[in-house]
Amino acid sequence: MPEFLKDLTFWSVLEQVSYYFFLILFIWGGTNKFGKKLEFNDDFTSLDAMKSLRGFAAIGVILHHISQEEIFQQKGVLSPFVNAGAYFVAIFFFCSGYGLIKSLDTKKDYLKGFIRHRIVRAIVLPFYVNVIIYGILMFAAGYKLPKERWIFNFLGLTMMNEYAWFPIVLAFLYLVFFLCFRFIKNRPVCLGIILVFIVALGIGFCYNGHFAWWFGSDNWWLKPNLAAKALWWQSEKALWFSGEWWVNSAPAFFTGLLFGSYEKQITAFFKKAYALKFHVLLIITMIFYKLSSFGQMKFGYWTEWMGKGPGIEDKIKTYLCQVPLFLFLGLTIIIFMMKYHVSNPVSRFFGKYSLHTYLMNLAALTALRFLEPASSPIKAGKYNLLVYALAVIIASALLGVGEQKLTELLQKLLFKKKKEKAAA
């Protein structure tokens, strides 16, 4: 038997098939201008194109979460997605920043009622709808939590759904955007303040760490007798900003604002000698990717487990190594879309429901773990992981649609337009 066939297992074939279908999704509905020197996509920043881009990001995040399941890591399936979550979330941040600045420039009195409609209605309300849904699901599933934890979780001060950190960070960024452009208005100054704020959030996490390391004796989390006695809020993923994923991709929000502010100038620059300039941009992005990888390998975020305290300095070094990559990633993607972008029913669907499929993904993962090979009632044999992965994707989509419909209903009830009130 040829050597390469000896290494050919069902799981390696399954992994390659999953990449193939992801590639097909990226080709289906593609608008290609490569090879046409002076032709570019006029709609590469249209609502439809950006929605599809968010759709790809949503699918990527779901695959990322699936790949982090222990059984998938044991089999090595979807391994490229294990550490790819930040790249997909960066797309969400970039699109949010771009959408904000374009709305500011094109909609009259956009900042009027901004906090009420763009923060409370569009971010805070969906967040608390998700909190209530997860609270009901956890109570129904028999989760035994301390009373104070239920209270803090329902208040949103600690995490009922550990995946729901994105709306919290986004609300902070939206608030700073509003304050800057409402009271300062000088665009370069506003953009500079927002960038400083984003970096400050990152440094804040570096001090905060992954759990409440600061409460108790030195390195208490490494001592089994002390770790076992830790309070619930001292654990990982309980408090806000307890994880690098809260902050490492947020610089893409600034890039979205920057590109939206100077879109005409940036696109005009790249249209001249596009091939050369795009490849230079791509090379710069790859260099920053290598810098990011170096920082994570050399210093690392999980320094609490090295026995030298919280390791704040190493965390800061790692974060600063990642910032340039996420400043350039969104720009590289959008400049690529000048020549090639995709819009198909699947990408548009996940783009429309991206936030809620993202928020409900943990519920789908948790509820369907009975399908994993060790305990599955479905005798699918070696196909169990495939059944589980497909079920999670479908369930995340269905639950996301349901949550979004519920949220939209509450938005209509709680945020009636002035005209409707006057008519009443």
N, C-alpha and C positions, 0 to 999 in steps of 0.2 A: 504494500500500500504506500502511495506517495506520502512524504513527510507532512505536507500541508493538510492532508486528509485526516491524519491522526489527531490534529488539533481542532478538527472541525466537529463541534458539538452542537446540540440543539440550541443551546443558549447563545453560542456565538452566531449561529444562523439567525436566530430571533433578533439579536441585537442589530445585525446588518439589515434585516428586513425593516425594522423600526426606523432606521436611518433612511432607508430607501423611501418609505412612505412620507417621512418628514421632508425629504428632498422633492418628492412629487408635489407635495403641498406647496412648496416654495416655487415650483415651476408653473403649476396650474394657475392660469389667469395672469401670467407675467406679462409686463409691457417692456419690451427690450429695445433699447436704442444703441446698444453696443455695436461697434462697427460702422456706425453712421456718425461721421465726424462732427457735423454741425447740428445734429438733432438731439433734443433732450425731452424728457417727459415734462409737459407743462403742468401736470396734475400731481406731481410727486409729493406735494404738501397738502393736497386736498383732504377734505374730511374723510372721504372714502379710503384714500391711501393711508392716512394716519390711523384710521380705525382698523384696517387690516394689519398694520404694523403692530398695534396693540394686541390684536388677535394672536399673532405669532408669539408675542411675548407671553400671553396668557397660557398658550399651549406649552411653551417652554417651561414656564413655572410649574405647571402640573406635572410634566415629565421629570423636572428637577425634584419635586417632592416625592414622586414615586420612586425615583432612583435612590433616594435616601433611606428607603425602607431596608431594614437589616437583611432580609432575604434576597433582595435585589443586589445588595452589595456583596453578599456571599457568593452569588452566582456571577457577579461582574457584569450584569445586564444594565444597559443605559448608563454605563460608567462616565461617559463624557458630560452627562447632565448633572452629576453629583455636585460639582463646584461651579455650575453655570448659572445658578439662580440670580446672582448679582447682575449679570449681563442682561438678563431678561427684564429685571426690575428697573435697570437703568433706562430701558426703552420707555417704561411707564413714566418715569421722572422726566425724561426728555420731552415726551409728548405733552405732559402736563404743563411744563414751562413754556413750550412753544404755543400751546393753545391759549394760555393766559395772556401772553404778550400780544398775540394777534387779535384777541378779543378786545384788549385794551386799546389797540390802535384802530379798530374798525367799528366798535360799538359805542354809540354815544352814551355818556354817563355810565360807563361800565362799572366804575367803582362805587356807584350809588347802590346801596343795599348789598354790597359785596359780601360782608360778613354773614348777613342773614341768608343769602341765596347760594353763594359759592362755597361758604365754609360750613355753616350750620345745616343748610338743606342738602347740599351735595356731598358732604363728607361726614359731618358729625352724626346726622340722623342715620345714614346707612351703617355707620360703625355701631351705634347702639341697637339698631335692629339686629345686627349680627350677634351682638353680645347677648341679647334676649333669646335669640334662637339657640345659640350654643348653651346658654344656661338651662333652657328647657330640655334640650337633648341630653345634657350631662346629668340633670336631675332624674330624667326618665331612665337613663342608663344605670342609675344607682351610684353615681360618683359621691364618695364621702369626703366632703371638704369642710374645714372649720367654718363656723358661722361668719367670722370676720372676713374670711377669704371670699365667701359668696357675696358679701356686702361690697368689698373692694372691687371684685370682678364686675359686679353689676354697675358700679359707679364708673367703671372704665379706668380706674386708677392702677389696677393690675390686670393681667392678661387672662381673660376668659378663653379667648382663641389666640394662641401664640402666633398665628399667621396674620393677625389683624393689626400688626404694627404699622403697615404702610399708610393707612388713613391717618394715623396719629402724626407721623412725620409730615405727610402731605398737608395736614391742617396747619402745622407750624410754618411750613414754607409759604402757604397761601396767606397766612396772617402777616408775615414779614413782607411779602410782596405788596399787600394792601397798604401797610403802614408806610412803606418806602414811597410808593407811587402816589399815595394820597397826600402825603405831607412834604416830601422832598421834591419829587417830580423830575429832578435832573437825572436823566437816564443812566449815564455812566456811573454816577454816584450811587444810584439805587442798585445797579447791578453789582457794584463793588461791595456794598453792604450785605447783599444777599449771599454773595460768595463767602464773605467772612463769616456770616451766620452759619452757613452750611459746614464750613471747616470747623467752626466752634462746636457744632453738634457732634462732629466726628471726634474731636478732642475730648468732649464731654463723655462719650462712651468709653474712651480709653481710660479715663479715671473711674468710671462707673463699673467697668468690667462686666462679666457674664452673670454675676450674682452678687449678693451683698457681702463681699469679702471683708468690708470695713467693719462689720458688726461681729465682734468676737476676737479671740486671740489670733496671733499670727498663724497663717496657714491652717486655720481650723478645719477647712474643707478637705485637707489631706489626712486628717486623723479620724478614723472610722467612728470612734466613740463620740467625738464632737459633731461630726457630719450627720450622724444619725439623730442627734438632738436638735438639729437646725430648725428654725421656724420656717413656716411655709413660704414666707415672702423672701427668705434668704436663698431659695432654690433658683436654678437656671430658668430663664424665660418668664419669670413672674413679674418683675418690675420693668418699667419703661427703659428703653435704651440698654437692655441687657443682651447685647449681641452685636457683632460688627455689621450684620445684615441690615440693621436699622440705619446705618450711616454711610456705608462704603460706596453705594451707588448713587447717593443723593446729589453729588456734583453734576450729574447729567441734567438735573433740573436747571442749573445755571446755564448750561450749554444750550438748552432749549430756549431759555429767555434770550440769550445772546444771539442765537441764530435767527429767532423771530424778529429781533430788533433790527438786525442788519442783513436780512435775507437777500434783498436785492443786490447789495454790494458783494456778499459772499458768493452767491450763485453766479454773478457776472464775472467774478474773479476765476471761478473754477471752469466756466465755459470756455475760457481761453486756455488752450493747451490742457484740456481736461485730463487726458490719459496720464500725462506727466505729473500734474498736480495731485490727482487722486492717488497715484502710486506713492508719491512722497508722503501724503497724508496717511496712507495705509502703513507705510514703513514706520512712520513716527508712532502710530497707534500700536504696532507690534513691538516696538522698542519699549513703550510704556507698559505693554502687557508683560514683557520680560522683567521690567522693573517691579511690577506688582508681584509677580511670581517670586522674584528674589526676596522681596520684603517679607512675604509670607513664609518662605523657607528659612531665611536668615534670622528673623525676629519672631514673627507670629503673633496672632491675636490671643491664643489660648495659653498665655504665659502663667496663669494662676496655677497650672499643674506642674510647673517646673520646680516648685519648692522654694521659690525666692520671692514670695509675696505676690502682689497683683501684677507686677511687671508692666507698670504703666508706660515707662519709657519705650519698651519694645513695641507695645501696642501703637504708640504714637508714630514710631518709625514705620511700622507696617502700614498704618493708615496713610501717611504722607506718601508712601511708595505707590499706593493705589489711586490717590486723587487724580494724578495726570491721566491715567487710563480712562477713568470715567468722565473726565472732562472732554476727552477726544472721541470716545466710543460713539456717542450719539451723533456727532458731526460726521464721522466716517460713514455711518449707516445712511444718514440723510443725503450725503453727497453721492453715495452709491445709488440711491433711489432716483437721482437725476437721470440716470441711464436705465435703471431696472427697478421696477417695483411690482408687487403682486397684489391682486385683489380677487378673491374667490369666495364662494358662499361660506366655506368653513372659517376662513380668516375673518370675514365680516361678522359672522355669528359670534365668535369668541371675542372679537373686538367690541361688539355691542355690549356683551355681558362680562367683559374682562374683570372688572373689580369684584363682582359677586361670585364668579366661578373661582377666582383666587381666594376669596374669603371662605367659601364653602368647601374648599378642597380638603381641609383637615377633617371635616365631618365625614366626607366620602372615604378618605383613607382609613379613618378609624372604624367606621361602621362596616367596611368591607374586608377587614383583615381576616375574617373567618374564611375567606376564599384563598388565603395563602396556603401553600402545600401542606404545612404541618397539621392543619386542623380543618381543611376544606371538606365540606360535605359533598362537593361536586367532584366526582372521580374523573378529573381531567388529566391525572398523571402529570407528565412533564409540561403540560399546557396550562397548569394552574396559574403560573405567574402571568401568562398572557391574558387569561380570563380576568385575573385581578386587575391588571393594568387597564384593560379596556373598560371594565366595570367602573373603575375609579374615574376615568375620563368622562364616561357617560353620566355617572352620578354627579360629578362636579358640575357638569353643564346643566343638568336638570335642576339640581338644588340651587345653582346660581341664578337660573331663570326665575325660579320660584321666589327666591329672596329679593331679586330686583323688582318683580311685580308687586310684592308686598311693600317694598320700600317706596315705589312710585305711588301706590295707593295712599300711603301715609303722607307723602310729600304733597299730594293734591289736597288732602284733608287739612293739613297743618299750615300750608303755605299757599293760601288762595290768593289769586291775583287781585289787584286793586279794582279792576273793572268788574270782576265777579262780585266783590263786596259792595260796590256801588250799585250794581244791578239788584242785589238782594235788598 
